[in-house]
Amino acid sequence: MIRRDLLKSLGIAAAGGVTLTQAEAQELNEAIDLALQDWAYPWDPQDPDVPGRMNIARVPDDYHMPGRFAGKNVIVTGSARGMGADAARRLAREGANVVGVDILGDLGEETAESIRSEGLNMVFMQGDISQNSVCEEMVRLCVSEYGGLDAAINNAGVMDALHPDEPIDYENQKNRLMAKIHEAGDEYWHRVMEVNATGMFYALRHELRQMMEQGNGGSIVNVASVTGIRGFGGTAPYTASKHAVQALTKNAAIDYAPYGIRVNSTGMGTTLTPMYERAVEIITQRRASGYSDSGISLYKSRSLLEYSDQANRGSTSAEQVAVMLFLLSPEASNITGATYNTDGGFTIY
């Protein structure tokens, strides 16, 4: 039985707004831990060319570790949906006080309200992290609301220059959408770089200032991409910006380790989120327009997990969030200046 099916059979539905007692939380955790003991399950039907072939089992969507971040104050950027929303929800379920930030105001508030409906702590502010004032304000809000800042997941990012909920019309948006270097528009380049690279710099600047002032250390995880490790075609600004995220992470890890502040990054491969779905739609419309592709543009975008999976599935948001929170947590207290990539584990710089 696949793990998430086992959890469903146990009636575990944290999204239903049920608040658990400590005893119930312990029972839940034990049940999920049991599910996590199954590390793989057979292909069905079996691969005739590779006897004994297995799928790697996946992290259950509702898996969490009660109390791991109890009393910690954590900022999550890009918290309205996708990995940011799932990170905020899991952090809150693990005891954290969460401040969420996203350009999508209505959706961001809906996400925060759904988390609060579980009896958990989250406040939300709308803002574009490419603006220095927004990053300054999100830290101020965390301090005023919860008394300080202990950790941050800098997750916000874009793949194109469209507003995140803007309908895609490739023929009339080419200057703002994914393209090879010789075809890329200025607006595409500038918007992706200002959010993913400049926004990351602004977020780090204000988070690190606050942590330095407090003198209690801290932990930061920057969400990069596999494109920041090895690159892939047709997305020049995105690839450049995610390399910048990795570089900022390495630099910050060196400068702030003496103050007890750990800074790490994740290099995600394909993750099944709304942003991924939008990227697929853009690529589909681009191909329909007669776009010429060498055929290898996405060659380096797939992970070992995808190649080994019978359905060639990308990672789920829950799986990626599990890595983010591990790096953020005290369990990873001996790791700083590292990146986790979905195609080869940890790289320590």
Residue pairs with C-beta under 8 A, 6 or more apart in sequence:
1 9
1 41
2 41
2 57
2 58
3 35
3 36
3 38
3 57
3 58
3 59
3 60
4 58
4 60
4 61
6 35
7 31
7 32
7 35
7 60
7 61
7 62
7 63
10 31
12 28
12 31
12 32
12 62
13 62
14 62
14 64
14 93
14 118
15 62
15 114
17 114
17 117
17 118
18 118
19 118
19 119
20 28
20 66
22 66
25 66
25 67
26 66
28 66
29 65
29 66
32 60
32 62
32 63
32 64
35 60
36 57
36 59
36 60
36 63
38 57
39 56
39 57
40 54
40 55
40 56
40 57
41 54
41 55
41 57
42 52
42 53
42 54
42 55
43 53
43 54
43 55
43 310
44 310
46 52
46 53
47 53
47 310
53 310
54 308
55 308
55 309
55 310
56 305
56 308
56 309
58 316
58 318
58 319
59 316
59 318
59 319
59 322
60 318
61 316
61 318
62 318
63 318
63 322
64 90
64 93
64 94
65 94
66 93
66 94
66 95
67 94
67 95
68 94
68 95
68 325
68 329
68 330
68 331
69 91
69 94
69 95
69 96
69 151
69 325
69 328
69 329
70 94
70 95
70 96
71 95
71 96
71 97
72 95
72 96
72 97
72 150
72 151
73 96
73 97
73 99
73 142
73 146
73 147
73 148
73 149
73 150
73 151
74 91
74 96
74 97
74 98
74 99
74 149
74 150
74 151
74 152
74 153
74 328
75 98
75 99
75 100
75 101
75 138
75 139
75 142
75 149
75 151
75 152
75 153
75 203
75 207
76 84
76 87
76 88
76 91
76 98
76 99
76 100
76 101
76 152
76 153
76 155
77 84
77 100
77 101
77 102
77 129
77 138
77 152
77 153
77 154
77 155
77 156
77 199
77 203
78 84
78 101
78 102
78 129
78 155
78 156
78 157
78 223
79 85
79 87
79 88
79 98
79 100
79 101
79 102
79 108
79 111
79 112
79 124
79 155
80 100
80 102
80 103
80 104
80 107
80 108
80 111
81 102
81 104
81 107
81 111
81 273
81 274
82 271
82 273
82 274
82 275
82 317
83 155
83 223
83 268
83 271
83 273
83 317
83 320
83 321
83 324
84 100
84 102
84 153
84 155
84 156
85 111
86 317
86 318
86 321
87 153
87 155
87 321
87 324
87 325
88 98
88 100
88 111
88 112
88 115
88 122
89 111
89 114
89 115
90 318
90 321
90 325
91 98
91 153
91 325
92 98
92 115
92 118
92 120
92 121
92 122
93 118
93 120
94 325
96 121
96 151
97 121
97 122
97 145
97 146
98 115
98 120
98 121
98 122
98 123
99 122
99 123
99 124
99 125
99 138
99 141
99 142
99 145
99 146
100 108
100 111
100 112
100 122
100 123
100 124
100 125
101 108
101 124
101 125
101 126
101 127
101 129
101 134
101 138
101 156
102 108
102 124
102 126
102 127
102 156
103 126
103 127
103 128
103 129
103 156
103 163
103 164
104 126
104 164
104 165
105 126
107 165
108 124
108 126
109 124
109 126
111 124
112 122
112 123
112 124
115 122
116 122
121 146
123 141
123 145
125 134
125 137
125 138
125 141
127 134
127 137
127 138
128 134
128 195
128 199
129 135
129 138
129 156
129 195
129 199
129 200
129 202
129 203
130 194
130 195
130 198
130 199
130 202
131 202
132 202
132 205
134 202
135 199
135 202
135 203
135 205
135 206
135 207
136 202
136 206
138 203
138 206
139 149
139 206
139 207
139 209
139 210
142 148
142 149
142 210
143 149
143 210
148 210
148 214
148 216
149 207
149 210
149 211
149 214
149 218
150 216
150 218
150 219
151 218
151 219
151 220
151 221
151 328
152 203
152 207
152 218
152 219
152 220
152 221
153 220
153 221
153 223
153 324
153 328
154 200
154 203
154 204
154 207
154 220
154 221
154 222
154 223
155 223
155 324
156 195
156 199
156 203
157 195
157 196
157 223
157 225
157 241
157 242
157 275
158 164
158 191
158 192
158 195
158 196
158 275
159 178
159 192
159 235
159 238
159 275
159 278
159 279
160 176
160 177
160 178
160 188
160 191
160 192
160 278
160 282
161 175
161 176
161 177
161 185
161 187
161 188
161 190
161 191
161 192
162 168
162 173
162 176
162 177
164 275
164 278
168 177
168 278
168 281
168 282
168 285
169 285
170 177
170 282
170 285
170 286
170 288
170 289
171 285
171 289
174 183
174 185
175 185
175 186
175 187
175 188
176 185
176 187
176 188
176 191
177 188
177 282
177 286
178 188
178 234
178 235
178 238
178 279
178 282
178 283
178 286
179 185
179 188
179 234
179 236
180 233
180 234
180 236
181 236
184 236
184 237
188 237
189 236
189 237
192 237
192 238
192 241
193 237
193 240
193 241
193 244
195 241
196 237
196 238
196 241
196 242
196 244
196 245
197 240
197 241
197 244
197 245
197 248
200 222
200 244
200 245
200 248
201 248
204 220
204 222
204 248
204 252
204 263
207 218
207 220
208 220
208 252
208 256
208 261
211 217
211 218
211 256
211 259
211 261
212 256
212 259
212 261
215 259
216 260
217 259
217 260
217 261
217 262
218 260
218 261
218 262
219 261
219 262
219 263
219 264
219 327
219 328
219 329
219 332
220 252
220 261
220 262
220 263
220 264
220 328
221 263
221 264
221 265
221 266
221 324
221 327
221 328
222 245
222 248
222 249
222 263
222 264
222 265
222 266
223 245
223 265
223 266
223 268
223 324
224 242
224 245
224 246
224 249
224 265
224 266
224 267
224 268
224 339
225 238
225 242
225 245
225 267
225 268
226 232
226 267
226 268
226 269
226 300
226 301
226 303
226 341
226 342
226 343
227 235
227 238
227 239
227 242
227 243
227 301
228 239
228 242
228 243
228 244
228 245
228 246
228 265
228 267
228 339
229 246
229 267
229 339
229 341
229 347
230 300
231 239
231 243
231 300
232 239
232 297
232 298
232 299
232 300
232 301
233 293
233 294
233 296
233 297
233 298
233 299
234 293
234 297
234 298
242 267
245 265
246 265
246 267
246 339
249 263
249 264
249 265
249 337
249 339
250 337
250 349
252 261
252 263
253 262
253 263
253 264
253 336
253 337
253 338
253 349
254 337
256 263
257 336
257 337
262 332
262 333
262 335
262 336
263 336
263 337
264 327
264 332
264 335
264 336
264 337
264 338
264 339
264 340
265 338
265 339
265 340
266 320
266 323
266 324
266 327
266 339
266 340
266 341
267 339
267 340
267 341
267 342
268 315
268 320
268 341
268 342
269 301
269 302
269 303
269 305
269 306
269 314
269 315
269 341
269 342
269 343
270 276
270 301
270 302
270 303
270 306
270 314
270 315
271 314
271 315
271 316
271 317
271 319
271 320
272 313
272 314
272 315
272 316
272 317
273 317
276 314
287 293
302 312
303 314
303 315
303 342
303 343
304 342
304 343
304 344
305 314
305 315
305 342
305 343
306 312
306 313
306 314
315 342
320 342
323 340
326 332
327 335
327 338
327 340
335 346
335 348
337 348
337 349
338 346
338 347
338 348
338 349
339 346
339 347
339 349
340 346
340 347
341 347
